[in-house]
Amino acid sequence: MSSKTYDAIIIGAGIVGSACAAECAREGMSVAIVEAGIIGGGATAAGMGHLVVMDDSEAQFALTRYSQQLWDEISDELPREVEHDACGTIWIAAAEEEMAEALRKEKFYAQHGVKTEILDAQALAEAEPNLRRGLVGGLRVPGDSVIYAPCAAQFFVDQARAKGAELFLGVPVEAVAAGGVRLRDGTFIAAGLVVNSAGSSSPALTPGLEVKKRKGHLVITDRYPNFVRHQLVELGYLKSAHSLTAESIAFNVQPRKTGQLLIGSSRQFGLEDSHVDTSILTRMLERAVEYLPGLGKLSALRTWTGFRAATPDKLPLIGPHTEHDRLYLATGHEGLGITTSLGTAKLLVSQMINRETAIPVTPYLPARMAKEPVHA
Ligand SMILES: Cc1cc2nc3c(=O)[nH]c(=O)nc-3n(C[C@H](O)[C@H](O)[C@H](O)COP(=O)(O)OP(=O)(O)OC[C@H]3O[C@@H](n4cnc5c(N)ncnc54)[C@H](O)[C@@H]3O)c2cc1C
């Protein structure tokens, strides 16, 4: 048993747990961070690092927008290795119906104070000369950006430790118990509050959570500076990301500060194994070449997979568990957890210390998933 009782234990040092740990420590709490593997080595290392405002629902918009503002506030403090790049996003319309979606998005964003710019076919070709001709246009969102998320997680852990947080690395939490957690090596760490921020592994520690694994593939190329200048996403991506069917792919390409290109993306439900599936990879790359024909001549260096933690309503779980006193959840961020980590940390810690939240928290509360009692 560790000799100390912490105010809070954070389980998992992905981008979400790390941001929560830094926020708890900033509020003066004594914090223990327990990470089974390495800092930022889970979905955080597998993801794209696109900091993006999304509007699938008002609640998703509110959290992504709030989080993006928090990222902007700290952008000057981020160390160089976080590779923050304010490249913006272009949502690409390949057909008239997708252009209608670009216009709908433009209107929604304008009503909510987000700057955008509609591009016609010519403006799109000028902005991104390597895109194929014949595309209808697009929507540029200049405020979106890109980071290298594992280094951001490390930065948040460093911030937490500078304020006294202690890091327990390399030993998994085996069980969450009353008053703390038990590690696999038998150590018991005592705390007033426990935060389950173990990403797609969170249901293993808190059975009954409605969080499922959603597998994704990515490819990274050699260095080709300026091959693309914005994060490029097909508007069809929205259909693919919403789809609850077993698998989907969409064109999604990101320029890295190194000059490399990160190519995505795929979504598959119901899979536990992390192996690279060549058939889905082929479909994903064919889709990318449809949009960027020159991509076929570039060299790919590495491909990998990761697991998003998906909830049925595509919103994360942020707040107290409905049945377990003193257990909080910060999980279920699906494909937006890098973006929403900072907003999550603020919303979570405000609830832990009974402070009013900066945006309404109700849509993200775990209580929304509580099962209705069954009456005979
Ligand atoms: C292909 C792909 C592309 C993506 N692209 C983007 C994007 O562009 N933008 C965006 O915002 N998001 C993106 N995401 C989503 C994003 O990566 C995740 O939502 C985010 O990283 C989740 O962070 P996390 O801290 O909750 O989980 P993780 O990063 O998975 O961290 C959980 C941590 O908990 C640890 N852990 C697990 N079990 C235990 C235990 N028992 N004891 C102790 N520690 C434990 C793990 O080792 C891990 O380090 C993408 C995801 C994928 C897969």
Ligand as a Chemical Component Dictionary entry (heavy atoms), coordinates in Angstrom:
data_LIG
# 
_chem_comp.id                   LIG 
_chem_comp.type                 NON-POLYMER 
_chem_comp.pdbx_formal_charge   0 
_chem_comp.three_letter_code    LIG 
# 
loop_
_chem_comp_atom.comp_id 
_chem_comp_atom.atom_id 
_chem_comp_atom.alt_atom_id 
_chem_comp_atom.type_symbol 
_chem_comp_atom.charge 
_chem_comp_atom.model_Cartn_x 
_chem_comp_atom.model_Cartn_y 
_chem_comp_atom.model_Cartn_z 
_chem_comp_atom.pdbx_ordinal 
LIG C1  C1  C 0 -7.038  6.253  -36.436 1  
LIG C2  C2  C 0 -7.430  7.309  -35.453 2  
LIG C3  C3  C 0 -7.427  8.644  -35.830 3  
LIG C4  C4  C 0 -7.804  9.633  -34.910 4  
LIG N1  N1  N 0 -7.708  10.942 -35.265 5  
LIG C5  C5  C 0 -8.040  11.916 -34.376 6  
LIG C6  C6  C 0 -7.936  13.284 -34.728 7  
LIG O1  O1  O 0 -7.490  13.629 -35.814 8  
LIG N2  N2  N 0 -8.339  14.223 -33.822 9  
LIG C7  C7  C 0 -8.837  13.881 -32.590 10 
LIG O2  O2  O 0 -9.212  14.772 -31.827 11 
LIG N3  N3  N 0 -8.904  12.586 -32.207 12 
LIG C8  C8  C 0 -8.529  11.605 -33.077 13 
LIG N4  N4  N 0 -8.631  10.286 -32.737 14 
LIG C9  C9  C 0 -9.187  9.954  -31.425 15 
LIG C10 C10 C 0 -8.176  10.136 -30.339 16 
LIG O3  O3  O 0 -6.962  9.521  -30.709 17 
LIG C11 C11 C 0 -8.722  9.528  -29.034 18 
LIG O4  O4  O 0 -10.051 9.961  -28.804 19 
LIG C12 C12 C 0 -7.866  9.959  -27.850 20 
LIG O5  O5  O 0 -6.502  9.700  -28.094 21 
LIG C13 C13 C 0 -8.329  9.237  -26.608 22 
LIG O6  O6  O 0 -7.440  9.543  -25.581 23 
LIG P1  P1  P 0 -7.553  8.778  -24.198 24 
LIG O7  O7  O 0 -6.568  9.388  -23.293 25 
LIG O8  O8  O 0 -8.992  8.724  -23.786 26 
LIG O9  O9  O 0 -7.212  7.259  -24.568 27 
LIG P2  P2  P 0 -5.790  6.567  -24.829 28 
LIG O10 O10 O 0 -4.873  7.432  -25.570 29 
LIG O11 O11 O 0 -6.091  5.219  -25.382 30 
LIG O12 O12 O 0 -5.199  6.446  -23.367 31 
LIG C14 C14 C 0 -5.678  5.525  -22.424 32 
LIG C15 C15 C 0 -4.485  5.116  -21.605 33 
LIG O13 O13 O 0 -4.952  4.286  -20.546 34 
LIG C16 C16 C 0 -3.966  3.301  -20.326 35 
LIG N5  N5  N 0 -4.613  2.186  -19.633 36 
LIG C17 C17 C 0 -5.527  1.315  -20.131 37 
LIG N6  N6  N 0 -5.876  0.426  -19.183 38 
LIG C18 C18 C 0 -5.183  0.749  -18.070 39 
LIG C19 C19 C 0 -5.109  0.186  -16.769 40 
LIG N7  N7  N 0 -5.835  -0.881 -16.407 41 
LIG N8  N8  N 0 -4.279  0.756  -15.870 42 
LIG C20 C20 C 0 -3.530  1.851  -16.196 43 
LIG N9  N9  N 0 -3.548  2.414  -17.443 44 
LIG C21 C21 C 0 -4.372  1.863  -18.351 45 
LIG C22 C22 C 0 -3.485  2.943  -21.712 46 
LIG O14 O14 O 0 -2.189  2.327  -21.663 47 
LIG C23 C23 C 0 -3.474  4.291  -22.398 48 
LIG O15 O15 O 0 -2.227  4.932  -22.341 49 
LIG C24 C24 C 0 -8.227  9.270  -33.608 50 
LIG C25 C25 C 0 -8.197  7.931  -33.225 51 
LIG C26 C26 C 0 -7.807  6.955  -34.115 52 
LIG C27 C27 C 0 -7.751  5.536  -33.674 53 
# 
loop_
_chem_comp_bond.comp_id 
_chem_comp_bond.atom_id_1 
_chem_comp_bond.atom_id_2 
_chem_comp_bond.value_order 
_chem_comp_bond.pdbx_ordinal 
LIG C1  C2  SING 1  
LIG C2  C3  SING 2  
LIG C2  C26 DOUB 3  
LIG C3  C4  DOUB 4  
LIG C4  N1  SING 5  
LIG C4  C24 SING 6  
LIG N1  C5  DOUB 7  
LIG C5  C6  SING 8  
LIG C5  C8  SING 9  
LIG C6  O1  DOUB 10 
LIG C6  N2  SING 11 
LIG N2  C7  SING 12 
LIG C7  O2  DOUB 13 
LIG C7  N3  SING 14 
LIG N3  C8  DOUB 15 
LIG C8  N4  SING 16 
LIG N4  C9  SING 17 
LIG N4  C24 SING 18 
LIG C9  C10 SING 19 
LIG C10 O3  SING 20 
LIG C10 C11 SING 21 
LIG C11 O4  SING 22 
LIG C11 C12 SING 23 
LIG C12 O5  SING 24 
LIG C12 C13 SING 25 
LIG C13 O6  SING 26 
LIG O6  P1  SING 27 
LIG P1  O7  DOUB 28 
LIG P1  O8  SING 29 
LIG P1  O9  SING 30 
LIG O9  P2  SING 31 
LIG P2  O10 DOUB 32 
LIG P2  O11 SING 33 
LIG P2  O12 SING 34 
LIG O12 C14 SING 35 
LIG C14 C15 SING 36 
LIG C15 O13 SING 37 
LIG C15 C23 SING 38 
LIG O13 C16 SING 39 
LIG C16 N5  SING 40 
LIG C16 C22 SING 41 
LIG N5  C17 SING 42 
LIG N5  C21 SING 43 
LIG C17 N6  DOUB 44 
LIG N6  C18 SING 45 
LIG C18 C19 SING 46 
LIG C18 C21 DOUB 47 
LIG C19 N7  SING 48 
LIG C19 N8  DOUB 49 
LIG N8  C20 SING 50 
LIG C20 N9  DOUB 51 
LIG N9  C21 SING 52 
LIG C22 O14 SING 53 
LIG C22 C23 SING 54 
LIG C23 O15 SING 55 
LIG C24 C25 DOUB 56 
LIG C25 C26 SING 57 
LIG C26 C27 SING 58 
# 
